[in-house]
Amino acid sequence: MPTNLKSCSNCEQQFYESYAYCPYCGQKSKEELTLGILFNNTISNYFSVDARFFKSFIPLMIKPGYLAKRFIGGKRLLYLHPAQMYLFISVVFFFLFSFVANQQARDIDTSLKENFEHAKVVMDSISQKPLDSTQLENYIKPYTDNKEALGLTDKETQELDSIIKNKSNSKPLFNSGFNQIKIDSLINAGASDKIIYKEMGLDENASWVTRKFYEQALKFYKSKSGGSILKRFYDTIPIAMFFLLPIFALLLKLFYYRKGAYAYHLVFSFYFFAYLFTVFSILLLCNFIWANFPGWLMGLIMLSTFIYFFIAVKRFYEQGWILSYIKSSFIVLFFFTLLIPITIFLGFFAFMYY
């Protein structure tokens, strides 16, 4: 073998030693694996933002259905791959959204702790000394004024008024389903969770799901923290998207079953969801910059996403305007109908595993 030739360590093809890159696969001829190179390759492969991204971004935002149609038509190297574009933009969105999620979690925790502490002060005060009518009115007023925010019904508010006026501790302050004063006493006394579960009403023959629910309920009651539940709920959304996006593509396939294989509809879905996450990211940035961002403007922007989808469907599937509008409306309706049970399940999962 000639001495001026060498074999590529990747594709094992031979080329001249003077070449910096293999002419067959493009790998560097002399590159030792270091931590920096490994990290750079990982970022480049999964989150690369090259010229194709900038060529794809403007059409994505102003030309509904254009990128999907071009990709299906064979222009697959000129623009960023749909899955890669979706992944990159979704990562940016969830990074920005994490700041909102953390702030909401802190706000919920602060509000809950204030309500529980105020409730404790009320119950401690009325159990120590008699109260006149003015003091009674001052204690009940925060609950009557904020009964909607606290989730209290008119009946529960009346019961609360009766409890305070009669200095009774036989009923819970909030509609938690168990005697909170007694539970607080057991917690302060260091009672085991098993004893507390029994006092909360847990049956000895209860199923695993019921036991888990009581476990999480007691955990919540002890911590007085709802923010961690909300954060767990938000954490499940990126995972849920791996199922929701293919479901959306399946709906497209059902409505346009003669318009290509399932992969065609998946390409359309990747680009459309990339557009959605771009819009959501812009809205988050607007809220960061403009604290009182108008709600009507946000609603108008959200409405525009449906108009975008309708136009994208019309261009991609090449059907009439009326038929495209009808189909896109039903697709959105069915998708949101599916979102309701999925959201409930995610909320239940977040509570059970926070």
C-alpha positions as CSV (number, residue, x, y, z in Angstrom):
1,M,0.0,0.0,0.0
2,P,1.4,3.4,-0.9
3,T,2.8,5.3,2.1
4,N,1.0,8.5,1.2
5,L,-2.4,6.9,1.7
6,K,-4.3,6.2,4.9
7,S,-7.5,4.5,5.9
8,C,-10.4,6.5,7.4
9,S,-11.2,5.3,10.9
10,N,-14.9,5.8,10.2
11,C,-15.7,4.4,6.7
12,E,-12.3,2.6,6.2
13,Q,-11.9,4.1,2.8
14,Q,-8.4,5.1,1.7
15,F,-7.3,8.7,0.9
16,Y,-4.2,10.8,0.9
17,E,-2.7,11.7,4.2
18,S,-2.5,15.3,3.3
19,Y,-6.3,15.5,3.3
20,A,-7.7,17.1,6.5
21,Y,-11.1,15.4,6.0
22,C,-12.1,12.1,4.5
23,P,-13.5,12.7,1.0
24,Y,-16.0,9.8,1.4
25,C,-17.7,10.5,4.8
26,G,-16.4,13.9,5.8
27,Q,-14.9,13.0,9.1
28,K,-11.6,14.7,10.2
29,S,-8.6,12.6,9.4
30,K,-6.8,13.5,12.6
31,E,-9.1,14.1,15.5
32,E,-8.6,12.8,19.0
33,L,-11.7,12.3,21.1
34,T,-11.7,14.8,24.0
35,L,-14.5,15.9,26.3
36,G,-14.8,19.1,24.4
37,I,-15.2,17.3,21.0
38,L,-17.7,14.8,22.5
39,F,-19.8,17.6,23.9
40,N,-19.6,19.7,20.8
41,N,-20.6,16.7,18.6
42,T,-23.6,16.0,20.8
43,I,-24.9,19.6,20.7
44,S,-24.2,19.8,16.9
45,N,-26.1,16.6,16.1
46,Y,-29.2,17.3,18.2
47,F,-29.5,21.0,18.5
48,S,-27.5,22.4,15.6
49,V,-28.5,25.8,14.3
50,D,-26.9,26.3,10.9
51,A,-27.8,28.1,7.7
52,R,-30.7,25.7,7.2
53,F,-32.4,26.9,10.3
54,F,-32.4,30.5,9.2
55,K,-33.6,29.4,5.7
56,S,-36.4,27.5,7.4
57,F,-37.5,29.9,10.1
58,I,-38.9,32.7,8.0
59,P,-40.9,30.4,5.8
60,L,-42.2,28.5,8.9
61,M,-43.6,31.8,10.3
62,I,-45.0,33.5,7.2
63,K,-45.7,30.6,4.7
64,P,-48.1,28.1,6.3
65,G,-47.6,24.6,4.9
66,Y,-44.6,25.6,2.7
67,L,-41.9,23.8,4.5
68,A,-43.9,20.5,4.8
69,K,-44.7,20.6,1.1
70,R,-41.1,21.3,0.1
71,F,-39.9,18.5,2.3
72,I,-42.4,16.0,0.9
73,G,-41.4,17.2,-2.6
74,G,-37.8,16.1,-2.0
75,K,-36.1,19.3,-0.8
76,R,-34.8,17.6,2.3
77,L,-31.3,19.1,2.6
78,L,-32.1,22.7,1.8
79,Y,-34.2,23.1,5.0
80,L,-33.9,22.0,8.5
81,H,-35.3,18.5,9.2
82,P,-38.9,18.8,10.6
83,A,-38.1,16.7,13.7
84,Q,-34.9,18.6,14.4
85,M,-36.6,21.9,14.0
86,Y,-39.4,20.9,16.4
87,L,-37.0,19.5,18.9
88,F,-34.8,22.7,18.9
89,I,-37.8,25.1,19.2
90,S,-39.5,23.0,21.9
91,V,-36.4,23.0,24.0
92,V,-36.2,26.8,23.7
93,F,-39.9,27.1,24.7
94,F,-39.7,24.8,27.7
95,F,-36.6,26.6,28.9
96,L,-38.5,30.0,28.8
97,F,-41.6,28.4,30.3
98,S,-39.6,27.0,33.3
99,F,-39.2,30.6,34.6
100,V,-43.0,31.0,34.5
101,A,-43.6,27.6,36.1
102,N,-41.2,28.3,39.0
103,Q,-42.8,31.7,39.6
104,Q,-46.3,30.1,39.6
105,A,-45.1,27.4,42.0
106,R,-43.7,30.0,44.4
107,D,-47.0,32.0,44.3
108,I,-49.1,29.0,45.0
109,D,-46.9,27.9,47.9
110,T,-47.0,31.4,49.4
111,S,-50.7,31.7,49.1
112,L,-51.4,28.3,50.6
113,K,-49.1,28.9,53.5
114,E,-50.7,32.2,54.3
115,N,-54.2,30.7,54.2
116,F,-53.2,27.8,56.4
117,E,-51.4,30.0,58.9
118,H,-54.3,32.4,59.1
119,A,-56.6,29.5,59.7
120,K,-54.4,28.2,62.5
121,V,-54.4,31.7,64.1
122,V,-58.1,31.9,63.9
123,M,-58.7,28.4,65.5
124,D,-56.1,29.0,68.2
125,S,-57.6,32.3,69.1
126,I,-61.2,31.2,69.3
127,S,-60.2,28.2,71.5
128,Q,-58.4,30.4,74.0
129,K,-60.9,33.1,74.9
130,P,-64.4,34.3,74.1
131,L,-64.8,36.6,71.2
132,D,-67.1,39.6,70.8
133,S,-69.2,40.2,67.7
134,T,-66.6,42.5,66.2
135,Q,-63.8,40.0,66.6
136,L,-65.9,37.3,65.2
137,E,-66.8,39.4,62.1
138,N,-63.1,40.2,61.6
139,Y,-62.2,36.5,61.6
140,I,-64.9,35.4,59.2
141,K,-64.5,38.4,56.8
142,P,-61.3,37.1,55.0
143,Y,-63.1,33.9,54.1
144,T,-66.4,35.5,53.0
145,D,-64.6,38.0,50.9
146,N,-62.3,35.4,49.3
147,K,-64.6,32.4,49.3
148,E,-64.3,31.9,45.5
149,A,-60.5,32.0,45.6
150,L,-60.5,29.5,48.5
151,G,-63.1,27.3,46.8
152,L,-65.6,27.7,49.5
153,T,-69.3,27.3,48.7
154,D,-72.1,29.3,50.4
155,K,-72.9,26.3,52.6
156,E,-69.3,25.8,53.7
157,T,-69.0,29.5,54.5
158,Q,-72.1,29.3,56.7
159,E,-70.7,26.2,58.4
160,L,-67.4,28.1,59.0
161,D,-69.3,31.0,60.5
162,S,-71.1,28.6,62.8
163,I,-67.8,26.9,63.9
164,I,-66.2,30.2,64.8
165,K,-69.2,31.6,66.6
166,N,-69.8,28.4,68.6
167,K,-66.0,27.8,69.2
168,S,-66.5,24.2,68.0
169,N,-63.7,22.0,66.9
170,S,-65.7,19.1,65.7
171,K,-65.6,20.1,62.1
172,P,-62.7,20.9,59.8
173,L,-62.0,24.5,58.8
174,F,-61.7,23.5,55.1
175,N,-63.6,20.9,53.2
176,S,-60.7,18.4,53.3
177,G,-62.9,15.4,54.3
178,F,-61.2,14.9,57.7
179,N,-60.9,16.6,61.0
180,Q,-58.0,18.9,60.5
181,I,-57.6,19.9,64.1
182,K,-57.3,16.3,65.2
183,I,-54.8,15.6,62.4
184,D,-52.8,18.6,63.4
185,S,-52.7,17.3,66.9
186,L,-51.5,13.9,65.8
187,I,-48.8,15.4,63.6
188,N,-47.5,17.7,66.4
189,A,-47.5,14.6,68.7
190,G,-45.3,12.7,66.2
191,A,-47.9,10.0,65.5
192,S,-47.0,7.5,62.8
193,D,-48.5,8.0,59.3
194,K,-50.4,4.8,59.7
195,I,-52.4,6.2,62.7
196,I,-53.0,9.4,60.8
197,Y,-54.2,7.6,57.7
198,K,-56.8,5.8,59.9
199,E,-57.9,9.1,61.4
200,M,-58.3,10.5,57.9
201,G,-60.7,7.6,57.1
202,L,-58.5,5.2,55.2
203,D,-60.0,1.7,55.1
204,E,-57.6,-1.2,56.0
205,N,-58.7,-3.1,52.9
206,A,-58.3,-0.1,50.6
207,S,-56.7,-0.6,47.1
208,W,-53.1,0.5,46.3
209,V,-54.4,3.5,44.4
210,T,-56.5,4.6,47.4
211,R,-53.6,4.2,49.8
212,K,-51.3,6.1,47.5
213,F,-53.9,8.9,47.3
214,Y,-54.1,9.2,51.1
215,E,-50.3,9.1,51.2
216,Q,-50.0,12.0,48.8
217,A,-52.9,13.9,50.5
218,L,-51.1,13.7,53.9
219,K,-47.8,14.7,52.2
220,F,-49.6,17.7,50.8
221,Y,-51.2,18.6,54.1
222,K,-47.9,18.4,56.0
223,S,-46.0,20.5,53.4
224,K,-48.8,22.9,52.6
225,S,-47.1,23.1,49.2
226,G,-49.1,22.9,45.9
227,G,-46.2,24.3,43.8
228,S,-44.4,21.0,43.6
229,I,-47.6,19.4,42.2
230,L,-47.9,22.1,39.6
231,K,-44.2,21.7,38.6
232,R,-44.6,17.9,38.3
233,F,-47.6,18.6,36.1
234,Y,-45.6,20.9,33.9
235,D,-42.7,18.4,33.8
236,T,-45.0,15.8,32.2
237,I,-46.0,18.1,29.3
238,P,-42.8,17.5,27.2
239,I,-43.2,13.7,27.6
240,A,-46.9,14.0,26.7
241,M,-46.0,15.8,23.5
242,F,-44.3,12.7,22.2
243,F,-47.7,11.1,22.2
244,L,-49.9,14.1,21.3
245,L,-48.0,15.0,18.2
246,P,-48.3,11.5,16.6
247,I,-52.0,11.6,17.6
248,F,-52.4,14.9,15.8
249,A,-50.7,13.3,12.8
250,L,-53.1,10.4,13.0
251,L,-56.1,12.8,12.9
252,L,-54.7,14.3,9.8
253,K,-54.3,10.8,8.3
254,L,-58.0,10.0,9.1
255,F,-59.2,13.2,7.4
256,Y,-56.8,12.9,4.5
257,Y,-56.3,9.2,4.2
258,R,-55.7,9.4,0.4
259,K,-53.1,12.1,0.7
260,G,-50.0,10.0,1.3
261,A,-48.5,7.8,4.0
262,Y,-48.7,8.5,7.7
263,A,-45.1,9.9,7.5
264,Y,-46.3,12.7,5.3
265,H,-48.8,13.8,7.9
266,L,-46.1,13.5,10.6
267,V,-43.9,15.9,8.7
268,F,-46.7,18.4,8.6
269,S,-47.3,18.0,12.3
270,F,-43.7,18.5,13.2
271,Y,-43.5,21.8,11.3
272,F,-46.9,23.0,12.7
273,F,-46.0,22.2,16.3
274,A,-42.6,23.9,15.7
275,Y,-44.6,27.0,14.6
276,L,-46.9,26.7,17.7
277,F,-44.0,26.6,20.1
278,T,-42.4,29.5,18.3
279,V,-45.5,31.6,18.9
280,F,-45.7,30.5,22.5
281,S,-42.1,31.4,23.0
282,I,-42.7,34.9,21.6
283,L,-45.7,35.3,23.9
284,L,-43.6,34.4,26.9
285,L,-40.9,36.9,25.9
286,C,-43.5,39.6,25.5
287,N,-44.8,38.8,29.0
288,F,-41.3,39.0,30.4
289,I,-40.7,42.4,28.7
290,W,-44.2,43.8,29.1
291,A,-45.7,42.9,32.5
292,N,-49.2,44.0,31.6
293,F,-49.3,42.4,28.2
294,P,-52.9,42.9,26.9
295,G,-55.1,39.8,27.2
296,W,-57.1,40.7,24.1
297,L,-53.9,40.8,22.1
298,M,-52.8,37.4,23.4
299,G,-56.2,36.0,22.5
300,L,-55.9,37.5,19.0
301,I,-52.5,35.9,18.5
302,M,-53.8,32.5,19.7
303,L,-56.7,32.8,17.2
304,S,-54.2,33.5,14.5
305,T,-52.7,30.0,15.1
306,F,-55.9,28.4,13.9
307,I,-55.9,30.6,10.8
308,Y,-52.3,29.6,10.2
309,F,-53.3,25.9,10.5
310,F,-56.3,26.3,8.2
311,I,-54.1,28.0,5.5
312,A,-51.4,25.4,6.0
313,V,-53.9,22.5,5.5
314,K,-55.3,24.2,2.4
315,R,-51.8,24.5,0.8
316,F,-50.4,21.2,1.9
317,Y,-53.3,19.0,1.0
318,E,-54.5,21.1,-2.0
319,Q,-58.2,21.0,-1.4
320,G,-60.8,23.8,-1.6
321,W,-61.1,26.6,0.9
322,I,-64.4,25.6,2.3
323,L,-63.5,21.9,2.6
324,S,-60.2,22.7,4.2
325,Y,-61.9,25.0,6.7
326,I,-64.4,22.3,7.7
327,K,-61.7,19.6,8.0
328,S,-59.3,21.8,10.0
329,S,-62.1,22.9,12.4
330,F,-63.0,19.3,13.1
331,I,-59.4,18.2,13.5
332,V,-58.8,21.0,16.1
333,L,-62.1,20.1,17.8
334,F,-61.3,16.4,18.1
335,F,-57.7,17.2,19.2
336,F,-58.9,19.5,22.0
337,T,-61.5,16.9,23.0
338,L,-58.7,14.4,23.4
339,L,-56.7,16.9,25.5
340,I,-59.4,17.0,28.2
341,P,-59.0,13.4,29.5
342,I,-55.2,13.6,28.9
343,T,-54.9,16.8,31.0
344,I,-57.0,15.2,33.8
345,F,-54.8,12.1,33.7
346,L,-51.6,14.3,33.8
347,G,-53.0,16.2,36.8
348,F,-53.8,13.0,38.6
349,F,-50.3,11.6,37.8
350,A,-48.7,14.8,39.0
351,F,-50.5,14.6,42.3
352,M,-49.8,10.9,42.8
353,Y,-46.0,11.2,42.0
354,Y,-45.0,14.7,43.0
